[in-house]
C-alpha cells in the first residue's frame, strides 16, 4: 500500500508539474491567439472560409504585431460589414522601408526613411454593388491632425500643416495616416494595413503573374524596367518594379506612376475573378503567406468574422462597378508638390454619400493618364437614370425591392481613372524623353 501511495504521489507530482510548466502567461497567450487569428483572416480574406488549420498555424510565424486604430471604435456592436452604415473603408499603405527586403532596394541602413509612398483608400458600398479605390499622390500637401504617438501612447503628436502625405507614416505611424485621410475625405476608416516591397512581389507570384498592356516602350534605368510595347505577364520583382517605375511612364511624375498602378490593379482584379483564384486553396494559401510576410495589419483586421464579411462583400461585385480613382490634384507654385483641386470635393462627396462614380473619358490628353487599349471596345457611359436597380445584392444582404437605384456621381474631366472592366495600357516613356 505504501508503494501504491508512492506511485500515486509521483503521478500527482508529475501531473502538477506538467500543468504548471504548460501554463502560458496571459500576454503570451494573447499574442499567440492574435497571430493565429490574423493568419486565418489572411486566408479567409478572399475565400471566405478557412483553408486548413495547418495553414493558419504555419502562417502564424510570419504575422507582424497589429496596430489599434482610434477609428476602430465605430465597429463596436457592428455584427458584420453589411450592417456598417455608409459602406466599408479600408486604407492600404505601401511603405518604402527597406528593412528586411533584401539587397535589391538599397541599403536599409542608409535609406532609413519610412514613407507611405502608396496610400490607397478602398470604399465598398453599403449594398456591395460597387467599390471605389482612391489613390492619393505621394507629394500631395495635406494637413495632419493631432495623432497618438506610436512610441508613447500616452503622448499626442502636434498637428502639422501643408506637409507631403508620404511623410505621415514616418511622423505618426499607421494610425496617423488613417487619421489624415479621414480628415481629408470626411469618411471613417476602421481598417488598414501596411505592405512592403516584397509583399507586392510575392503576391504577384502567388496569383501566377499579372497581364499588363504597354502602349509605348517603358525605359527606366532607376528601377531597371524595360518593356517593349505590347502585352506582358509580370511576376515577382518585375511586377514590383513595374509598379514602382516613375521615370519610365507618363510625364515621369508620381501621377504617371499612379495611372500605371491602376493598369496593374484593374488587371489583377480581372484575373482574380476569371482564373478561379478565389476558390483555389493552394493559390489562396500562397497569397496569404506572401502578404503576411511583409504586411502589418490593424487589429480590426485580426477578426476572422469581419474579414470574411469584407471578402464576401467584394466577391461578386461587377468589374465595371469597381472604379480606380486618382485623387485630383494640381501642381503647387514651384512644381515641388501637388494640392487637391476643387474636383476633390466631388470625390469626397461620393465617398461620404456612398455613391458609385463614372468617369469623363475626355481626359485622354492628360500628360500622365494611361492610354486606351486600341484592341478594346470603348467603355459605355452609364447615365445616372439608367443604372440597373435590379442587381442582385451580395450574399448576406437582404433584397429590398423598394430601394431606389443609387445615384451615380459623374466625375469632372480632371479626375483620372478607370474601372476594373477596362483594359488600359501604360503610357511608356523612353530614355530620350527623361
Buried (B, 14 or more C-beta within 10 A) or exposed (E): EEEEEEEEEEEEEEEEEEEEEEEEEEEEEEBEEBBBBBBBBBBBBBBBEBBEEEBBEBBBEBBBEBBBBBBBEBBEEBEBBBEBEBBBBBBBBBBBBBEEBEEEBEEBEEEEEBBBBBBBBBBBBBBBBBBBBBBBBBBBBBEBBEBBBBEEEEEEBEEBEEBBBBBBBBBBBBBBBBBBBBEBBEBBBBBBBBBBBBBBBBBBBBBBBBBBBBBBBBBBEEBEBBBEBEBBBBBBBBBBBBBBBBBBBBBBBBBBBBBBBBBBBBBBBBBBBEEEBBEBBEBBBBBBBBBBBBBBBBBBBBBBEBBBBBBBBBBBBBBBBBBBBBBBBEEBEEEEBBBBBEBBBBBBEBBBEBBBBBBBEEBEEBEBBBBBBEEEEEBEEBEBEEBEEEBEBBEBBEEEEEEEBBBBBBBBBBBBBBBBBBBBBBBBBEEEEE
